[in-house]
Amino acid sequence: MRFPARSGELATASLLVSIGSGLVLAYHYEAADPLVSVVAMEAILPFGAFWRALHFWSSQAFFLLLVVHAWYRLGDLDAYRERAGGRISWAVLAAGLPLTILALFTGYVLRWDATGRAAGHIAENLLAGIPIAGQALEQLFAAVSDDGVNRVYAAHLALAMLLWGIGTWYHTRRVILKSDAWTWVFFPLVASSFLLSAPLDRFDPQTAIIKGPWFFLGVQELLGFLPPLLAGVLIPAVPVVLFAALPCVRNPRPVLAALAVWIFAYAVSTLALWAR
């Protein structure tokens, strides 16, 4: 199996597993008391821990496979640039990356454990700090201090539907998932879910720093030094804009170089917070 060439197909299969397991969890999830609800799932629901783990690991796998797929597609830039509708397809791929990160982030918040609460309050303060539209965005998508995780839950469901739309309805009209793609995705995810539990962080008053999700650590580190608009919105938007612009430029090398610099700098910020 040519892994990089079929990473998009594997990513789509992982997304479908994530959505399917998410539907099982959604039936039992109570946004009014999220942490108790999550703990009860594992304690009472038959195979509840398995379904949580399957949803968690399939979601992580989808994001990582999507990143590999985006990297592999860099070799087809000329084809995307020249063919009809190629730039639209590239824009859909570019949009899928931040949407997936937002879906993962809201999923972390919905656990409402130590990591989830930290992520929720960081997002709340981050949105509120955006000039002009910040308060409206905070009330629309977060408001965890006033309304718990209800609005985050609604955003998570909307993001899942949107990813399903562009990742399956839009994409699989052009690509058929072969049976071996399900084999390579489903069985490893099932085995991993039986062996590795989904994270659920206990509250520890001795912890000096509550860290957010692994992909958010770089932003969390930057928020300690820079204004929220710059650290939480503008800087994270840079790679999305650079990646989306690649088919629109004649010489992509400067854009790729800038993208590589951003990735390196963000990795350093992530490691700086992770190492504390």
Buried (B, 14 or more C-beta within 10 A) or exposed (E): EEEEEBBBBBBBBBBBBBBEBBEBBBEBBEBEBBBEBBBBBBEEBEBBBBBBBBBBBBBBBBBBBBBBBBEBBEEBBEEBBEEEEBBEBBBBBBBBBBBBBBBBBBBBBBBBBBBBBBBBBBBBBBBBBBEEEBEEBBBEBBBBEEEBBBBBBBBBBBBBEBBBEBBBEBBEEEEEBEEEBBEBBBEEBBEBBEEEBBBBBEEEEEEEEBBBBBBBBBBBBBBEEBBBBBBBBBBBEBBBEBBBBBBEBEEBEEBBEEBEEBEEBBEEBBEBBEEE
